[in-house]
Amino acid sequence: MSCGHFQMLRLRNPSTRFDFVITFLMCGSQLRSSDNSTPRSVVEPVLYYGSGIWGHTNWRDVQVIQNKACRLFLGSASNASNIAIQGDMGLKSTKSAEILETFRLFLRVSKTYDTRLTYKVHVWSKDCSRSWDKNCIKKAQILGIENVINDAFSIKHKLKEI
């Protein structure tokens, strides 16, 4: 089956999500040695920054797409374990990465200079009942890491502890 014929077959069936990726791969594309550099450099920062700002969600759809993409890049079977595939690619689950990014943003805002506007808004929003800061502190209490947030260590030291 030639590349053009395969491409026409795949484009007529829009029901699957990765038609364009499969077509791209079957037509002789060259994957670089770091297959996941595009999702890590383009997609993940936007998703995690957004989740840090607007709150915690499960990102189930993102996790499903990440698992399918990893399975495709590695060429593994459909019954392979998602944990094994993510370990081979060196990826974290989207939920753990989202929580880490949320606390990274919280620490960055809470440890900035007193004269910055972001710090003033951060201090002001601590008094609000349904603020992002209160949600972060509540999440830290649930995870048992509130002592890491309240300590006077540097930001790099705190991020290593989280």
N, C-alpha and C positions, 0 to 999 in steps of 0.2 A: 504494500500500500504506500503510495507516494505521500509526500508531505502535504501537498495541496489537497489531495483527496481526503486525507485524515483531518485537515483543517476544516474542510467543508462539512464533514460528518459531525465534528464536534460542535461547530457553531450552529448547526440546525437544532441541536438538543440543548436548550438553555436550562434544563432542570438541575444539572449538577453545578456545584460552586467553582470547581477548579478546572473548567474546560479550557480556559485561556492559558492556564499554567501548564496543563498537560500538553496542549498544542505547542506551546513555546518550547517545552522540554523535548518533545518528540521530533521537532524540526531542527534539532542539532544545536541547541543552545549550549553554551559552556558555563557551568556553574563555577564560581570562584571557590577558593579554598575556604573562605568564611561565608557559608551559605546564608547565614542568618544576619548578615551585617545590615541589610536594608531594613528588616523589621526592628532591629535594635536601634538603628540610627534615625529612623523616620517615624515609625508607628508607635513604638513604646514610649518615647518621651511625651508625645501628645496625649496618649491614653492615661499615663500615670500622672502627669501634671493636672489633667482634667479631673481625675479621681481624687487627687490631693485637694483640689480647690472645691469641687462640688460634692465630695463625700465618698463613702465606701459603697461599692456595689460588687457583685460577684463576677461580672464579666464572663458569664458562662459561654456566650457565643464567641467571644474572643479566644477563650481557652480551646473551644472545639476547633476553630480555624487554625490556631497555632499547632494543635496536635496533628491535624490533617496535613498542614504544610511540612511539619517535621517528618511525618511518615513519608511524604512524597519526596523530600530532599534526600532522606536516608535510603529510600527504596526498600523499606521494610514491609512486612506482611500486614494485612489489615487486622490480624488478631494479636499483634504485638502490644505489649503493655505501654500505656502512655507515659508512665513514670520512667521506664527504661529508655524510651525514645527521647524524652526531655533530658534525661541524664546524658545521653550520647551527644545531644546538640549543645549541652551546657546551659540550658534554660531553666529558669525558675517558673513556678506556677504564676499565673497572672494575679491571683489573689495575694500571694506573699509579696510579690514585687510591688503591687499597688499599696499595700500596707507600709512597706519599707519606704516607698517614695512619699507617702503621706507624712510619715514621721520625719523624713529628711526635710521636707518643706516646712513642717512645723518647727523643727529645730533651727532652720535657717532664718525663719521670720522672728522667732523668739530670741535669737542671739545676735540680731543686727544692732547697729548703733542706735542710741536713744533719739537722735535727731532725725532719723529717717521717718518718712510718712508711713511706710508699711509697719514699722514698729508701733507707732502711735495708734494706728487702726487695730493692730493686734492686741494692744493693751486695752483699748476701748471695748473691743468685742468680747473680751473675757467676762465682762459684766452682763452680757446679753444671755438670755436663757437658752436659746437654740442656736448658738453660734458654732462655727467650724472649730474653734479652739476648744470649746467644751466637749464636742464630739471626739476630738483627738485625745483629750485627757481621759475621757470615759473609755475609749478604745485601749489606751495605754494601761488603765487600771484593770480592764478585762484580761489583757495579755500579761499583766504583771511586770510591766516595765516603766511604771511611773517614777521610780527612783532614778532611772536613766535620764528621763526628761527633766527632772527637777535638780539634778546635780550641776555643779559649776565646772564641769569638764569642758574641753574644747569640742567643737562640732565634729571634727574628725574622730576624736576618741568616742563620742557618743554614737556615731554612725557605725563604728566597728562593734560596739556593744549590742546594738540593735540587730 
